[in-house]
Amino acid sequence: MPLDNHENIMHLQQDCGAEEAEQLLEWLLANPKGQISLESCSHLHTAVLQVLMAFRPKICAPSLTMPLDKLLQSAGVV
């Protein structure tokens, strides 16, 4: 499962497709101080990236994948 919620942290894992954008949006609306872990994420659909750009949640664990990390940095997410 690409999204896994533990307490106040949403873990984005593996390949997060467009389907996960709505779930992430709903979670961020319900948890405005929630944090995001990208440590196990290898790919983000642009819809998920747009949600992260709009909400700018705290990233508690950055992506370990260099191309994804560079994309998130250039988008101002991390």
Secondary structure, DSSP 8 states (H G I E B T S, - for coil): --EEEETTEEEE-EEE-THHHHHHHHHHHH-TT-EEE-TTEEEE-HHHHHHHHHH--EEEE--SSHHHHHHHHHTT--
